[in-house]
Amino acid sequence: MTTEEQAKTTGSAITPLVLAKFILPSLVGIFIFLTPVTLDGKSTIVMGVIMDLVRAPFDVFLLEILVGFVGVTVLGAGYFLLCKPAWETSRPLFFAMFETTPGWFLMRLLGASIGLMVYFEVGPAVVFAPDTGGTVFAEIGPALFFTVLVALLFLPFLTDFGFLEFTGTLLRKPFEKLFTLPGRAAIDATSSLVAAASVGLLITLKQYEDGRYTAREAASVATNFSIVSLPFSLVIAATAKLDHMFFTWYLTVIGACLVCAAIMVRLRPLRALSDTYYEPVGKQIHEEREGDMSLFNWAVMQAVERAAGAPNIFQLFLDGFKAAMTTLSKVIGPSLAIATITSILAFHTSVFDIIAWPIYLVLDWAALPEAQRVAPGLLVGFMEQFTPAVIASGVEDERMRFILAGLSVSQLIYMSEVGVLIMRSHLPLNFMDLLKIFALRTLILFPIFLLAGHLLI
């Protein structure tokens, strides 16, 4: 039966049992991913609490877990490249985890090599210094590892039981007018705000691979709505010495990101992407209302249709675990390598100062204070999102700290996490596309934050 035929026949099949299958798991998803809580004075969400509980027993072994996991992914990928085993049908999980190309294998190998240097404190001291590999493997790595693990285990509660179809149908028209995107994108954005950028991105990638976004829609959502979460933004603001005006700064960030998104989706390279669905699955969603059915009833119909085909609880967690292992094996090694190299270049060399020299000249011509110190911060966010905030902490002028911290959470395309996730996905975006999107976002966002800084500080 086609998707349209299913949509036409579902209305008569809405029973209390199917309705409950939509409502109850969706409420669990909302509770886990979209419910803010405060625990021990820390603002987070329920997923953050679950992540801390899962992580706690392993706290003393985090470095060993990271280095060991990256090592296994290197060995598996090396075996795959050398022996070409027929795992695609016989061992699909192994195939998903270890299938790679020579270039990505080298990135995994680099991550594993840096991990061994950090663990044994051998090699150049700059690699395992506290502000480079030490921080990456003690803070960034564990956060990424357990965020992806926990998020993908529980993500089906939010994506597989009709909640996105329900909200997407209700929000379709405003999102289409503002961003030329389906209303479902609002959930991706909300998940990023309250959970983590990677959570919103993982929702987007899953929706694309399930045939519920076109390539253009998924790429537009992934590069415009994976906004850094509220809890992490608190850390960014504190690092940049802006915690005294956090909510003013954060509201500016949200407004700037929405304006930027409305512009970016209408520019190349996003505008030029195809409005076709992921080829292996095709279109799996029907959004045209039948007859004179009310918008709310049509939203419910779309939701229960999705919920009716959802997996049982055992299969749900099994699929989530497989997705987590696949994603982590592809991104954790390259992400740690990129984050470590970026911190070395930013804090122990003049590379970013040299690259940012033309930007310094523009900022200096505009008579902006501390231009030479600020300029590298406009570029380094492409590699790692936290570094611009660290650079901002050494800037005296509060207006420039406001700008750098704002860019840190709104440039979005940082290769140490989001960039690698996108490039390792099936989205039709390559490195140069991401570089263009980063540059365009920076050009759009900088004057917005500059104007806001003038008005608010």
PAMI-737361 format. One record per residue: residue in three letters; y, z, x of N, C-alpha, C in turn. Coordinates in steps of 0.05 Angstrom, whole numbers, plus 32768, in hexadecimal, padded with zeros to 4 digits. Each point is the difference from the previous one (the first is absolute). Example, Ala and Ser with C-alpha at 12.3 -4.5 7.8 and 13.67 -1.06 7.14 Angstrom:
REM PAMI-737361
ala7F8E809C8108801880007FEE801880008012;ser80157FF27FF98018800180108016800E7FF1;
REM end
This chain:
REM PAMI-737361
met7FE880008011801880007FEF801980008012;thr80147FF07FFA80187FFE800F801280197FFB;thr801380038011801380177FFD800F7FFE7FE5;glu80087FE77FF8800E7FFD7FE77FEF80077FE8;glu7FE67FF780017FEE80067FEB7FFB801E7FFD;gln7FFE800D80187FFD801D7FFF8018800E7FF3;ala80187FF680088018800C7FF580027FFD7FE2;lys7FF67FE97FF580017FFC7FE37FEC80107FF1;thr7FEA8008800D7FEB800E7FF28000801E8004;thr8011800980137FFF801D8007800C80117FE9;gly80137FF57FF2800E80107FEC7FED800D7FEC;ser7FEC7FF27FF87FED800B7FEC7FEC8013800D;ala80008001801B7FEC8011800E800C801A800A;ile801980077FF8800C8018800A7FF480187FF0;thr7FEF800E800E7FF380177FF4800A801A800D;pro7FFC80177FF480098019800D7FF48003801C;leu7FE77FF780047FF38003801A800E7FEF8015;val80067FE77FF9800D7FEE8013801D80098005;leu800D800A7FEB801B800B8003800080188013;ala7FEC80117FFD7FFE801780127FFA7FF7801D;lys7FF17FEB80037FFA7FF6801B80197FF5800D;phe80147FF77FF0801A7FF8800B801180198006;ile800280127FED8014801580017FF880168015;leu7FE7800A7FFF7FF98017801080007FF9801E;pro7FF37FEB800A80027FFA801C801C7FFA8009;ser800F7FF27FEF801C7FF98007801180198003;leu7FFB80147FEF800E801A80037FF9800D801B;val7FE77FFE80087FF7800A801A800F7FF28016;gly80037FE57FFE800E7FF18014801E80078001;ile800C80047FE9801C80097FFF8003801B800D;phe7FED80127FF98001801B800B7FFE8000801F;ile7FEE7FEF800B7FFB8000801C80177FF28010;phe80097FE97FF580127FEF8010801E80027FF8;leu800680097FE8801B7FFE7FF6800C801B7FF8;thr7FF280168006800A801A7FF7800A80108018;pro801A80058002800B800F80167FF9801E7FFD;val7FFA800D80167FFB801D8000800D800C8019;thr8005801A7FFF800A800E80167FEC80168008;leu7FF77FFF80197FEC8012800A8009800C801A;asp8002801A8001800A800E8018801B7FF58009;gly80117FFA7FEC801B7FF6800680017FE38008;lys7FE97FF27FFF7FFF7FE480097FFE7FEE7FE7;ser80127FEC7FFE7FFF7FED7FEA7FEB7FEB8006;thr7FEE7FFC7FED7FEB7FEC80057FF67FF77FE4;ile7FE97FF380007FF27FF97FE77FE4800B8001;val7FF17FFE7FEA7FE5800B80007FEF7FF28014;met80047FE680047FF07FF280158005800D801B;gly8019800880068006800D80197FF1801A8003;val7FFD800F7FEA7FF1801980007FE27FFA8006;ile7FF57FEC7FF27FE47FF980057FFC7FF7801C;met80137FF0800B7FFE7FF7801B800080178014;asp801180147FFB8000801880127FE6800F7FFE;leu7FF480027FE87FE7800E7FFD7FE97FF1800E;val80007FE57FFE7FEC7FF1800D80038001801F;arg80198000800880068000801D7FFB801B800E;ala800580167FF18000801A800C7FE880078011;pro7FE77FFB7FF67FE8800780107FFE7FF1801B;phe800F7FEA80027FFE7FEF8018801880028012;asp801280137FFA80198002800F7FFC8003801E;val7FEC800F80087FFC8005801D7FF27FE8800D;phe7FF67FED7FF07FF27FE9800B800E7FE67FFB;leu801980017FF8800E7FE77FF780007FEB8016;leu80078008801980027FED80157FE47FF38006;glu7FEB80117FFF7FE57FF680057FF87FEC7FE9;ile800880077FE87FF97FEF7FE9800D7FE58003;leu801A80008006800F7FE780037FF57FEF8017;val7FFD800C80177FF77FF180187FE37FF67FFB;gly7FEF80117FF47FE57FF87FFA7FFF7FE97FEC;phe801080027FEA7FFF7FEB7FEC800A7FE5800B;val80168001800F800A7FE7800C7FEB7FF58013;gly7FF38011800F7FEB7FF780137FE97FF27FF1;val7FF8800B7FEA7FEB7FF47FF080087FE57FF5;thr80197FFD7FF7800A7FE67FF680007FEC8016;val80068008801980017FED80177FE37FF78006;leu7FEE801380017FE47FF980077FF47FEE7FEA;gly800580067FE77FF67FF07FEA800C7FE48000;ala801B7FFF8005800D7FE680017FF77FEF8018;gly7FFC800E80177FF67FF280187FE47FF47FFB;tyr7FEF80107FF47FE57FF67FF980017FE87FED;phe801280027FED80037FEA7FEC80097FE6800E;leu801480038012800A7FE8800D7FEB7FF38013;leu7FF18011800E7FED7FF780147FE67FF57FF3;cys7FF5800E7FED7FE67FFA7FF580007FF17FE5;lys80177FFF7FF380037FF27FE67FE980087FED;pro7FFC801A7FFA7FEB80087FEE80057FF77FE3;ala7FEA7FFC7FF180037FF67FE5800380187FED;trp8017800E8002800580187FF1800C7FFB7FE5;glu800B7FE87FFB800F7FFB7FE87FF080067FE7;thr7FE57FFA80017FEF80067FE87FEE80188005;ser7FF7800480197FED80158005800E801C8003;arg80178001800C800F80198004801E7FFA7FFA;pro80077FFD7FE7801C7FF97FF980158014800A;leu7FF9801A800080148013800A80057FFC801D;phe7FEB7FFD801080037FFB801D80117FE68004;phe7FFA7FEC7FF0800F7FE68003801D80057FFA;ala8006800E7FEB801C80057FF8800F80118016;met7FF28013800C800C8011801480047FF3801B;phe7FEC7FF0800880007FF6801C80067FE28003;glu80017FF17FEB80077FE48002801D7FFE800A;thr80047FF08015801B7FFF800C80037FE78010;thr80187FFD800C80067FE980118005800B801C;pro7FFF7FEF80158005800A801B801A800F8003;gly80167FF57FF3801A800D80028000801C7FF4;trp7FF580037FE87FFF801B7FF47FED8012800E;phe7FEB7FF5800C7FED80108010800F800C8018;leu80117FF1800D8010800A8017801280167FF7;met800C7FFE7FE7801180157FF67FF0801A7FFB;arg7FE77FFD7FF67FEF80177FFC7FF9800D801B;leu7FFA7FEF80147FF98009801A8018800F800E;leu80187FF57FFB8017800D800B8004801C7FF4;gly7FFD80027FE5800280197FF37FEC8014800A;ala7FE77FF780047FEB8012800B80068009801C;ser800A7FED801180068007801C801680148001;ile80157FFD7FF0801680147FFF7FF6801A7FF6;gly7FEE80007FEC7FF480197FF67FF1800F8016;leu7FF17FF280107FF1800D80168013800B8015;met80167FF280068013800A8013800E80197FF5;val800680007FE6800D80187FF47FEC80178000;tyr7FE77FFB7FF97FEC80167FFE7FFA800C801B;phe7FFC7FF080147FF9800A801B801980048012;glu80177FF87FF680198002800F7FFD7FF3801C;val7FF77FE77FFF7FFD7FF0801880117FE77FFE;gly80057FF3801780117FE98000801D80078002;pro80127FED7FFA801D80068001800880167FEE;ala800E8014800A800880177FF080117FF87FE8;val800E7FEA800280117FF87FEA7FF07FF97FE7;val7FE67FF980037FEF7FF97FE97FFA80197FEF;phe7FFA8016800D7FF880187FF1801680168000;ala80187FF88006801780127FFF8004800A7FE3;pro800D80187FFD8004800B7FE580107FEE7FED;asp80127FF0800B80107FEF7FEE7FF57FE47FFD;thr7FE87FFB800B7FF37FE57FFD7FE480047FF4;gly7FEB7FFB80107FE580027FF57FF9801B7FF6;gly800B8015800B7FFB801B7FF7800780037FE3;thr80187FF77FF8800980027FE47FF17FED7FEE;val7FFC7FE8800A7FF27FEB7FF07FE4800A7FF8;phe7FF1800B80137FE580087FFA7FFE801C7FF3;ala8015800F80028000801B7FF4800B80007FE4;glu80137FEE7FFA800E80007FE67FFD7FE67FF0;ile80087FEA800C80007FE77FF27FE37FF77FF9;gly7FEE800180137FE57FF87FFC7FF180107FEB;pro7FFF801A80017FF380107FEB800C7FFB7FE5;ala801B7FFE7FFE800C7FFC7FE67FF77FE57FF4;leu80007FEB80107FF77FE67FF77FE380017FF8;phe7FEF800C80107FE380017FFC7FFA800D7FE5;phe800B80187FFB7FF8800F7FE8800F7FF67FE7;thr80187FF48004800E7FF37FE97FEF7FE97FF5;val7FF77FEE80127FF07FE97FF77FE6800A7FF4;leu7FF38013800D7FE680097FF78002800C7FE4;val801280137FFC8002800D7FE6800B7FEE7FEB;ala80147FF08007800D7FEE7FED7FEC7FEC7FF5;leu7FF07FF480117FED7FEB7FF67FE8800C7FF2;leu7FFA801980057FEB800E7FF0800880047FE3;phe801A80077FFC800980077FE580117FEA7FF3;leu80077FEB800F80117FEB7FF57FF57FF37FE7;pro7FE67FFC7FFD7FF57FF37FE78009800F7FE7;phe8004801A8001800A800E7FE7801B7FF47FF7;leu80107FF68013801A7FF57FF97FFF7FE37FFA;thr7FEC7FF2800C80007FE27FFF7FEA7FF47FEE;asp7FEA800E7FFB7FE97FF47FF47FFB80087FE3;phe801180117FF47FFC80097FE580167FF97FED;gly80117FED800880137FF57FED801D800A8001;phe800580148011801B800B800280157FEB8009;leu7FF97FF0801480127FEC800A80057FEA7FEB;glu7FEB7FF97FF280037FEC7FEA8012800A7FEA;phe7FFD801A7FF98010800C7FEB801D80018008;thr8006800C8017801C80028008800C7FE58007;gly7FEF7FEE800C800A7FE6800880087FF07FE8;thr7FF280017FEA80077FF27FE8801A800A7FF4;leu8004801A80008018800C7FF580197FF98011;leu7FFC7FFF801B80177FFC801280037FE38008;arg7FF17FEE7FF47FFF7FE4800A801B7FF38000;lys800E80017FEA80197FF07FFD8016800A8014;pro8006801A80028015800880147FF87FF9801C;phe7FE7800380087FF87FFA801B80017FE28005;glu7FF97FF07FEC80027FE38003801D7FF78005;lys8012800C7FF0801C7FF88002800C8009801B;leu7FFB80198008800C800A80197FF37FF58019;phe7FE5800080007FF27FFB80197FEC7FE87FFE;thr80007FF27FEA7FEC7FEA7FFB7FE4800A8005;leu7FFA80187FF87FE6800C80057FF5800D7FE7;pro7FE580047FFE7FF4800E7FE98008801D7FFF;gly8000800C7FE98007801C7FFD7FED8012800F;arg7FE87FF880067FED8011800F800B8008801B;ala80127FF0800B800C8006801A800F801B7FFF;ala800980087FE9800E801A7FFE7FEE80178009;ile7FE67FFE7FFA7FED801580087FFC8000801E;asp7FFF7FE9800C7FFE7FFE801D8018800E800D;ala80177FFA7FF68019800C800B8000801E7FFC;thr7FF980097FE87FFF801D7FFA7FEC800E8012;ser7FE97FF480057FEC800C8011800A8003801C;ser800F7FED800A800C8002801A801480178002;leu801080027FEB8015801580007FF5801C8001;val7FEB80057FF07FF6801B7FFE7FE880058012;ala7FF37FEB80097FE88004801080057FF7801D;ala7FFD7FE7800680057FF5801A80027FE27FFE;ala800E7FF3801380037FE37FFF7FE57FF38001;ser7FEE800B800F7FE67FF380027FF080017FE6;val800580157FF07FF280027FE6800A7FEA7FED;gly801A7FFC7FFE800A7FEA7FEF7FF67FE6800A;leu7FFF7FFC801A7FF77FE7800C7FE27FFB7FFA;leu7FF0801580027FE47FFE7FFA7FFB7FF97FE3;ile8010800B7FEE7FFE7FF87FE480067FE27FFD;thr80157FF7800D80087FE47FFE7FE97FEE800B;leu7FF6800680177FEB7FF0800C7FE77FFF7FEE;lys7FF980177FF47FE980017FEF80047FEF7FE7;gln801880027FF480077FF07FE97FFE7FE28006;tyr800A7FF880187FFE7FE480077FE37FF68004;glu7FF08011800D7FE47FF880057FF080027FE6;asp800A800E7FEC7FF280017FE6800A7FEA7FED;gly80127FEF800980097FEA7FF0801680077FEC;arg8010801580068014800A7FED801D7FFC800A;tyr80037FF58018801A7FF7800A7FFB7FE4800C;thr80147FEF7FFE80007FE7801080078007801D;ala7FFD7FEC801180078004801C801E80078003;arg80117FF17FF1801D800680028006801C7FF6;glu7FF480077FE98006801A7FF47FF780168013;ala7FE87FFE800A7FF58016801180108002801A;ala80077FEA800C801080018019801B800B7FFB;ser800C7FF97FE9801B800B7FF97FFF801E7FFC;val7FEC80097FF17FFD801D7FFC7FFB800E801A;ala7FED7FF680107FF8800D8019801880038014;thr80127FED8000801580008014801B800B7FF5;asn800080087FE78019800A7FF47FFE801B7FF3;phe7FE880087FF97FFD80197FF17FEF8015800D;ser7FF87FFB80197FF08015800F80148013800D;ile8010800D7FF080168011800A7FF3801A800A;val800C800B80157FF58019800B800380177FEB;ser7FEB80117FFF7FFF80147FEC801680158001;leu8004800E7FEA801480157FFF7FFA80168015;pro7FE7800B80027FFB8015801480067FF6801C;phe7FF87FE8800780057FF6801C801D7FFB8004;ser800E7FF77FEB801D7FFC8002800E801A8007;leu7FF680167FF5800B801A80087FFE8005801E;val7FEA7FF8800C7FFC8003801D80137FEE800E;ile80037FE77FF780137FED800C801C800B8000;ala8009800A7FE8801B800B7FFD800480188012;ala7FEC8011800280038018801180027FF7801E;thr7FF07FED800880007FF6801B801B7FF48007;ala800C7FF27FED801A7FF38004801780137FFA;lys7FFB80197FFB801480157FFB80117FF97FE7;leu7FF17FF77FEB800E7FF97FE77FF480117FE9;asp7FF1801580067FF3800F7FEA8015800E7FEE;his80188004800A8015800D7FF0800A7FEE7FE9;met7FFA7FE5800380097FEE7FEB7FE97FEE7FF7;phe7FE8800C7FFF7FE77FF07FFC80017FF07FE7;phe8006800C7FE97FFE7FF17FE780147FE97FFE;thr80188004800B80147FEB80007FF57FE98011;trp7FF6800680187FF47FEC80117FE87FF27FF4;tyr7FEF800F7FF37FE77FF57FF580067FEE7FE8;leu801280087FEF80087FEF7FEA800C7FE6800A;thr800F80018016800B7FE8800C7FE97FEE800A;val7FEC800C800C7FE87FF180097FF37FF17FE9;ile7FFB800E7FEA7FF37FF37FE980117FE97FF5;gly801A80057FFD80127FEB7FF680017FE88013;ala80018005801A80017FEB80137FE67FEF8000;cys7FE9800E7FFD7FE77FF27FFF7FFD7FEF7FE7;leu800A80097FEA7FFF7FF07FE780117FE78002;val80198004800B80117FE980047FF37FEC8013;cys7FF5800A80167FF47FEF80147FE87FF17FF4;ala7FF0800E7FF07FE87FF37FF380097FE97FEE;ala801580057FF080097FEB7FED80097FE7800F;ile800A8003801980097FEA80107FE97FF3800F;met7FEF8011800C7FEA7FF680117FEC7FEE7FF1;val7FFA80077FE77FEC7FF17FF280097FE37FF9;arg801A7FFC8004800B7FE67FFA80067FEF8019;leu7FF8800B801780047FF3801A7FE67FF8800C;arg80007FED80127FE97FFB80107FFC80168015;pro7FE8800680087FE77FF27FFA7FF280097FE6;leu800A80157FF27FF280097FE980017FEC7FE9;arg80187FF47FFC80037FED7FEA7FEE7FE88002;ala7FF97FF980197FF17FE780057FE280057FFD;leu7FF780187FFD7FE380067FFE7FF57FF67FE5;ser7FE77FF980007FF37FF57FE87FFC80147FEA;asp80037FF87FE77FFA80117FE97FE47FFC7FF8;thr7FED800280127FE47FFD7FFB7FF1801A8006;tyr7FEA80057FF27FF1801880047FEC7FFE8017;tyr7FF7801780097FED800280167FE77FEF7FF9;glu7FFB7FEB80107FED7FEC7FF97FE4800A7FF9;pro7FF48013800F7FE580087FFA7FFC800C7FE4;val8016800B7FF47FFD800D7FE5800F7FF17FEA;gly80167FF2800880107FF37FEC801080137FEF;lys800E7FF67FEC801080117FEE7FEF80117FEF;gln8006801B80007FF080137FF1801180107FEC;ile80177FF57FF98011800F7FEE800D7FEC7FEC;his8004800A7FE8800C7FEF7FEB801880107FF4;glu80187FF580038018800F7FF980107FF57FE8;glu7FF67FEB7FF4800E7FF47FE97FF8800E7FE6;arg8013800A7FF17FFB800E7FE87FF57FED7FEA;glu7FED800B7FF17FF47FF07FEA800F80047FE6;gly80087FEA7FF3800C80027FE5801880127FFF;asp800180117FEB801680127FFB7FF9801D8009;met7FED800380117FF8801B80098017800D800F;ser8004801A7FFB8016800F800D7FFA8002801E;leu80168004800F7FFD8003801D7FEE80178007;phe800480177FF27FF0801780077FE27FFB7FFA;asn7FFA7FF47FE97FE47FFB7FFA7FF37FEC8014;trp80117FEC80087FF57FED80147FFB800E801A;ala8011801380087FFD801080197FE680107FFE;val7FFB800D7FE97FE7800F7FFD7FE87FED8002;met80027FE97FF37FE97FED80007FFA7FF8801D;gln80157FFA80107FFC7FF8801B7FF380178010;ala800880187FFB7FF68017800E7FE280057FFA;val7FF980007FE67FE480067FF97FED7FEA8009;glu800A7FE780017FF07FEA800B7FF88005801D;arg80148009800F7FFC8007801C7FED80188003;ala800580147FF07FEF801980017FE37FFA7FF9;ala7FFC7FEE7FED7FE47FFA7FF77FEF7FF68017;gly800C7FF280137FF07FF68016800180118019;ala800B80187FFF8002801180177FE5800B8009;pro7FFC800780197FE78009800A7FFB801D7FF8;asn7FE6800980027FFA801C7FFC800A80118017;ile8000801A7FFE800D801180137FF37FFE801C;phe7FE57FFE80017FF37FFD801980087FE6800E;gln7FFF7FEA7FF280087FE6800B801D80008008;leu8011800E7FF1801C800180058005800D801C;phe7FF4801780058004800D801A7FF27FF18017;leu7FE97FF37FFA7FF27FF0801580127FE88008;asp800B7FF27FEC80117FEA800680198009800F;gly800B80177FF88017800B800E7FFB8007801D;phe7FE9800C80057FF88006801B7FFD7FE78011;lys7FF37FEC7FF57FFC7FE7800F801B7FF38006;ala801280007FEC801B7FF58005800F800F8015;ala7FFD801B8000800E801080147FF57FFA801C;met7FE67FFF80037FF47FFA801A80087FE5800A;thr80007FEC7FEE80087FE58008801D7FFF8009;thr8012800C7FF0801C800080078006800E801A;leu7FF4801880038005801080187FF57FF28019;ser7FE97FF47FFE7FF57FF2801880117FE98008;lys800F7FF47FEE80107FE98006801C8008800B;val800A80177FF6801D80068006800480178013;ile7FEE8013800280068019800E80047FFB801E;gly7FEE7FF1800D80037FFA801C801A7FF18007;pro80047FE97FF380197FF18005801980107FF9;ser800080107FEB801780107FF8800780148016;leu7FEC800F800A80058014801580097FF3801A;ala7FF57FE8800680097FF28018801D7FF87FFE;ile80087FF47FE9801C7FF77FFC801380188000;ala7FF980167FF3801180177FFF8005800C801B;thr7FEA800180118003800C801B80117FEE8011;ile7FFA7FE6800080107FED8011801D80007FF8;thr800680017FE6801B80017FF6800F8019800A;ser7FF380177FFE800D8019800A80057FFF801E;ile7FED7FF4800F80047FFD801D80197FEE8005;leu80017FE97FF380167FEE8004801B800C7FF8;ala7FFF800F7FEA8019800B7FF5800B80178010;phe7FEE8011800A80098019800D7FFE8000801E;his7FF27FED800C7FFC8000801D80077FE6800D;thr800B7FED7FF280097FE7800C801B7FF87FF3;ser800B7FEA800B80197FF57FF47FFB7FE77FF0;val7FE77FFA7FF97FF97FE77FF380107FFC7FE6;phe800180157FEF800E7FFD7FE6801E7FFF8004;asp800A800D8015801D7FFE800680077FE38008;ile7FEF7FF3800F80057FE480087FFE7FED7FE8;ile7FEB80047FF07FFC7FEE7FE9801780047FEC;ala800A80187FFE801580067FEC801C7FFB800A;trp80037FF58018801A7FFC800B80137FEF7FEE;pro7FF67FEA7FF480127FF17FEE800980107FE8;ile7FEE80127FF6800780117FE9801680148009;tyr7FFD800A801880148013800B801B7FF28001;leu80017FE78008801A7FF28002800D7FFD7FE5;val7FEF7FFB7FEB800B7FFD7FE5800A801C7FF6;leu7FF0801480048008801B7FF7801A8009800F;asp80017FFA801A80178008801080197FF07FF7;trp7FFC7FE67FFA80167FF07FF5800B800B7FE6;ala7FED800B7FF08008800C7FE6800B801C8003;ala800280098019800C801B80067FEF80177FF4;leu7FE67FFC7FFF7FEF80157FF67FF980138017;pro8000801A7FFB7FFC801380157FE48000800B;glu7FFD8006801A7FE78003800E7FEE7FE77FFD;ala800D7FE980017FF27FE77FFB7FE87FFC8013;gln8003800780197FEB7FFA80137FE780117FFB;arg800480187FF67FE980127FF97FF47FF87FE6;val80107FF77FED7FF67FF97FE57FF17FE68000;ala80097FEC800F7FF57FE57FFE7FE27FFE8002;pro7FF3800D80147FE27FFF80017FF3800B7FE7;gly800D80137FF37FF4800C7FE87FFE7FEC7FE9;leu80107FEB80007FFE7FEC7FEB7FE87FEE8003;leu7FF57FFF80187FE97FEE80067FE5800E8002;val80018018800B7FE7800E80077FF080077FE7;gly800D80017FE87FF280057FE87FEB7FEB7FF8;phe80027FE9800C7FEC7FEB7FFB7FE48008800B;met8000801080157FE88008800C7FF6801B7FF6;glu801280137FFB7FF8801B7FF88017800D7FF1;gln7FFA800B7FE8801580087FEE800E801A8007;phe7FF38012800F800C8019800580147FFF8017;thr7FFD7FED801280117FFE8018801E7FFE7FFB;pro80097FF07FEC801C7FFE7FFB800C801C7FF9;ala7FF180107FF1800A801B7FF9800280118019;val7FED7FFD80138002800F801980197FF88010;ile80057FE5800180187FF6800D8019800B7FF2;ala7FFF80017FE68017800B7FF08006801D8007;ser7FEB800F80068004801D8006801280048019;gly80027FEC8011801080028018801C7FF47FFC;val80067FF77FE8801A7FF37FFA801380157FF5;glu80188002800A801380147FF7800D7FF97FE5;asp80067FE77FFC800F7FF77FE87FED80017FE7;glu800880107FEC7FEE80047FE97FFD7FE77FF0;arg80147FEF7FFF7FFE7FE77FF07FEB7FEE800D;met7FFF7FFF801A7FEC7FEF800D7FE4800C7FFD;arg7FFE801A80007FE6800D7FFB7FF67FF97FE4;phe801380007FED7FFB7FF97FE47FF47FE47FFF;ile800C7FED800E7FF77FE480007FE47FFE800D;leu7FFC800C80177FE67FFD800E7FEA800D7FF0;ala800580177FF57FEB800E7FF07FFA7FEF7FE7;gly80147FF47FF47FFC7FF07FE87FEF7FE78007;leu80067FF380167FF07FE980087FE480088007;ser7FFD8018800C7FE5800980087FEC80007FE9;val800A80077FE87FED80027FE980027FE77FED;ser80137FEE800580037FE97FEE7FFB7FE5800C;gln7FFD7FFE801B7FF97FE6800C7FE47FF97FF8;leu7FEF80137FFD7FE57FFE7FF57FEB7FF28011;ile80077FEB800F7FEC7FF1800F7FFD800C801C;tyr7FF1801580027FFB800B801B7FE37FFB8007;met7FFC7FF480187FE67FF580077FEB80168005;ser8008801980067FEC801480067FF080097FE8;glu80087FF87FE77FF180077FE980017FE97FEB;val80177FFD7FF380027FEC7FEA7FFB7FE4800A;gly800B7FF980177FFC7FE5800B7FE37FFA8006;val7FF28013800C7FE47FFB80067FEF7FFE7FE6;leu800680127FED7FF27FFE7FE680047FE57FF3;ile80187FF6800080067FE67FF47FF17FEA800F;met80028000801B7FF57FEB80107FE180007FFF;arg7FF480177FFB7FE380027FFE7FF67FFC7FE4;ser80137FFB7FED7FF87FFB7FE47FFD7FE27FFC;his7FFD7FF87FE77FFD7FE47FF9801B7FF47FF7;leu8016800F8003801A7FF57FF880077FE98014;pro800D7FEC7FF680077FE98011801A80058010;leu80018016800F8017800680107FF78004801D;asn800D7FF380137FF98004801C8016800F800E;phe7FFD8004801A801280108010801D7FF67FFE;met80047FE68002801A7FF47FFF800D80047FE4;asp7FF07FFE7FEB800A80057FE5800B801D7FFE;leu7FF08013800B8008801C7FFF801A80058010;leu80027FF2801780188003801180187FF57FF1;lys7FFD7FE97FF280167FF57FF1800980137FE9;ile7FEC800B7FF2800580127FEA800F8019800A;phe7FF7800B8017800D8017800C801D7FFA8007;ala80047FE9800C801C7FF8800880117FFD7FE7;leu7FF67FF37FEC80107FFC7FE78006801B7FF3;arg7FEC80117FFE8005801B7FF48015800F8010;thr7FFF7FFF801A8014800E8010801C7FF57FFC;leu80027FE57FFE801A7FF47FFC800C80077FE4;ile7FEE80037FEC800980077FE58007801E7FFF;leu7FEF8010800C8002801D7FFD8017800C8010;phe80057FF680188014800C8012801B80027FF3;pro800B7FEB7FF5801B80037FF3800080127FE8;ile7FE980027FF27FFF80137FE98002801C800A;phe7FF1800780158001801C800B801B8005800E;leu800B7FEB800C801A8003800D801580077FEB;leu80007FF17FEA801480057FEB7FFB801C7FF3;ala7FE780077FFB7FF9801A7FF5800980168013;gly7FFC7FFC801A800880148013801E80058000;his800F7FEA7FFD801E80027FFF8008800F7FE6;leu7FF27FFB7FEA8008800D7FE77FF7801D7FFD;leu7FE98006800C7FF4801B7FFB800580148017;ile80077FF78017800380128017801E80028008;
REM end
